[in-house]
């Protein structure tokens, strides 16, 4: 689950999502009157979004199950607070907003994750949020299974190489990817392998769960002008003030 090498490579090579969506997400928070206060970021990764929040006068609690990601996040955003935990296990403090970006709620790093587990998480989020507070997150949907299998991706430069192979299970609605990395350490390259699994949720089934626990919910395919990748949706859920 994002060991030292993959966490580093994800940070230096694949941080564009957080960097590009950050300004749009701040605008969404401000549009709903949330100009300050605590933002809890579930699956905070290397702290790119947390750093952006701190720069815009928010307090931040970041949570990630990967110790290597938390270590990077503490270095990038020293004014924020970070915990190493599963988002399913932690207690949520009172806050203005809760975010989970980059499909984090889809991951099976914690094998307890499921639609029922997320519903329990949504109940905790609703209790923790202030009136008019926001829960914002994105997930992978079954639409990704339209891609041709086997689906492979490859990135390389003089410092690292990353090879990814995807395997989809339509019956279980699970997407699995094997990730092999080669990171240059001194004159040699260190090899590392991880397997990541993601549950595939439809936006409508998650929106129904959110509405059942009291959120007013909208399904979108972009954060402002920043478009999500194909097969992804985001949900913006607001806790009513009544």
C-alpha positions in Angstrom: 0.0 0.0 0.0 2.3 2.7 -1.4 5.6 1.6 0.1 8.6 3.9 0.2 9.4 3.7 -3.6 5.9 3.8 -5.0 4.9 6.7 -2.6 7.9 8.7 -3.8 7.2 8.0 -7.4 3.6 8.8 -7.1 4.5 12.1 -5.5 7.1 13.2 -8.0 5.4 11.8 -11.1 1.7 11.7 -10.5 0.8 14.7 -8.4 -1.0 16.6 -11.2 -4.5 15.5 -10.0 -4.1 17.2 -6.6 -2.2 20.2 -8.1 -4.8 20.9 -10.8 -7.9 20.1 -8.9 -6.8 22.1 -5.8 -7.8 25.6 -6.9 -11.1 24.3 -8.2 -11.9 22.6 -4.9 -11.0 25.7 -2.9 -13.5 27.6 -5.0 -16.2 25.0 -4.3 -15.5 25.3 -0.5 -15.7 29.1 -0.7 -18.9 29.0 -2.9 -20.6 27.2 0.0 -19.3 29.7 2.5 -16.5 27.5 3.9 -13.6 30.0 3.9 -11.9 28.7 7.0 -12.0 25.9 9.6 -10.8 22.3 9.7 -10.8 20.2 6.6 -10.3 16.4 7.1 -8.6 14.8 4.1 -9.1 11.0 4.0 -6.4 9.3 1.9 -4.2 12.4 2.0 -1.3 10.9 0.1 1.9 13.0 0.0 0.1 16.1 1.2 -0.2 18.1 -2.0 -3.9 19.0 -1.3 -3.2 19.5 2.4 -0.4 22.0 1.6 -2.8 23.9 -0.8 -5.4 24.1 2.0 -2.9 25.4 4.5 -1.8 28.1 2.0 -5.5 29.1 1.8 -6.0 29.6 5.6 -7.6 26.2 6.4 -6.6 23.9 9.2 -6.0 20.4 8.0 -6.1 16.8 9.4 -4.8 14.4 6.8 -5.2 10.6 7.2 -3.6 7.9 5.1 -3.0 4.2 5.6 0.5 4.3 4.1 3.3 5.3 6.5 5.4 6.4 3.6 2.8 8.7 2.3 2.3 10.2 5.8 6.0 10.8 6.1 6.0 12.7 2.8 2.9 14.7 3.8 4.5 15.8 7.1 7.5 17.1 5.2 5.4 18.9 2.6 2.8 20.5 4.9 4.4 20.8 8.4 1.6 23.1 9.6 -1.0 20.4 9.0 -1.7 17.4 11.2 -1.4 13.9 9.8 -2.4 10.4 11.1 -1.5 7.0 9.8 -4.8 5.1 9.8 -7.5 3.5 7.8 -10.3 6.0 7.1 -12.8 3.3 8.2 -11.3 3.1 11.7 -10.6 6.7 12.7 -12.8 9.0 14.8 -13.7 12.1 12.9 -13.4 15.5 14.7 -15.9 18.3 14.2 -15.0 20.0 11.0 -16.0 22.3 8.1 -15.4 19.9 5.3 -14.2 16.3 4.6 -12.4 15.4 1.3 -11.2 12.2 -0.2 -9.5 12.8 -3.6 -8.0 10.4 -6.1 -10.4 7.5 -5.7 -9.3 6.8 -2.2 -12.7 5.5 -1.0 -12.6 2.9 -3.7 -9.4 1.2 -2.5 -9.3 -2.2 -0.7 -6.1 -1.5 1.3 -8.5 -2.0 4.2 -10.3 -5.3 3.3 -13.3 -4.1 5.4 -14.2 -1.6 2.7 -17.6 -2.2 1.1 -20.7 -0.2 0.3 -22.1 -0.9 3.8 -18.7 0.2 5.3 -18.9 3.4 3.3 -22.5 4.0 4.5 -21.2 3.8 8.1 -18.4 6.2 7.2 -21.0 8.6 5.7 -22.9 8.5 9.0 -19.7 9.5 10.9 -19.0 12.3 8.4 -22.5 13.7 8.8 -22.2 13.8 12.5 -18.7 15.4 12.3 -19.6 18.1 9.8 -20.8 21.5 10.9 -24.2 22.7 9.4 -23.7 23.4 5.7 -20.4 21.4 5.8 -19.3 19.5 2.8 -18.2 16.0 2.0 -16.4 15.8 -1.4 -14.9 12.7 -2.9 -14.4 10.8 -6.2 -14.5 7.1 -7.0 -14.0 4.6 -9.8 -17.1 3.4 -11.5 -17.9 0.2 -13.5 -17.5 2.3 -16.7 -13.7 1.6 -16.5 -14.4 -2.0 -17.4 -15.1 -0.9 -21.0 -11.4 -0.7 -21.6 -9.8 -3.5 -23.6 -8.1 -6.2 -21.5 -5.3 -6.7 -20.8 -4.7 -3.0 -20.3 -1.1 -2.0 -19.7 0.6 1.4 -19.0 4.3 2.3 -18.9 6.3 5.4 -17.8 10.0 5.9 -17.6 12.8 8.4 -17.4 16.4 8.3 -16.2 15.4 8.1 -12.5 12.6 5.5 -12.6 10.4 3.2 -14.6 6.8 2.2 -13.8 4.9 -0.7 -15.4 1.2 -1.2 -14.6 -1.1 -4.0 -15.8 -4.8 -3.9 -15.1 -7.1 -6.8 -14.5 -10.9 -6.3 -14.1 -13.4 -8.6 -12.5 -16.9 -7.6 -13.7 -18.7 -10.1 -11.5 -17.1 -8.8 -8.3 -16.9 -5.2 -9.6 -13.3 -5.1 -8.7 -10.4 -3.5 -10.6 -7.0 -4.9 -9.8 -3.7 -3.5 -11.0 -0.2 -4.9 -10.6 2.5 -2.2 -10.3 6.2 -2.8 -10.8 8.6 0.0 -10.2 12.3 0.5 -10.8 13.8 3.4 -8.8 17.4 4.5 -9.3 19.3 4.3 -6.0 22.9 5.2 -6.5 24.2 3.5 -9.6 21.6 0.7 -9.5 17.8 0.4 -9.8 15.7 -1.0 -7.0 12.7 -3.2 -8.0 9.4 -3.1 -6.1 6.0 -4.7 -6.8 2.5 -3.8 -5.4 -1.0 -5.0 -6.2 -3.8 -2.6 -5.7 -7.5 -3.4 -5.7 -10.4 -1.0 -6.1 -14.1 -1.5 -5.6 -16.2 -0.1 -8.5 -19.2 1.9 -7.3 -21.8 3.7 -9.4 -22.4 7.4 -8.5 -26.1 6.7 -8.0 -25.7 4.0 -5.4 -23.3 6.2 -3.3 -25.6 9.2 -3.8 -28.5 7.1 -2.4 -26.4 6.2 0.6 -25.5 9.8 1.2 -29.1 11.0 0.9 -30.3 8.3 3.3 -28.0 9.6 6.1 -29.1 13.2 5.5 -26.9 14.7 2.9 -28.0 16.8 -0.1 -26.0 15.3 -2.8 -24.9 16.1 -6.4 -22.9 13.8 -8.8 -20.4 15.5 -11.0 -17.7 14.5 -13.5 -15.4 17.5 -12.8 -14.1 19.7 -10.0 -15.0 23.0 -11.5 -13.2 23.2 -14.8 -11.0 20.2 -13.9 -12.3 17.1 -15.7 -12.0 13.7 -14.0 -10.7 10.8 -16.0 -13.1 8.5 -17.8 -14.9 6.1 -15.6 -14.7 8.3 -12.5 -17.3 10.4 -10.8 -17.2 12.9 -7.9 -19.9 13.5 -5.3 -20.5 16.8 -3.5 -22.6 16.2 -0.4 -23.8 19.0 1.9 -25.1 18.7 5.4 -28.3 20.7 5.7 -28.4 23.4 8.3 -31.8 22.3 9.4 
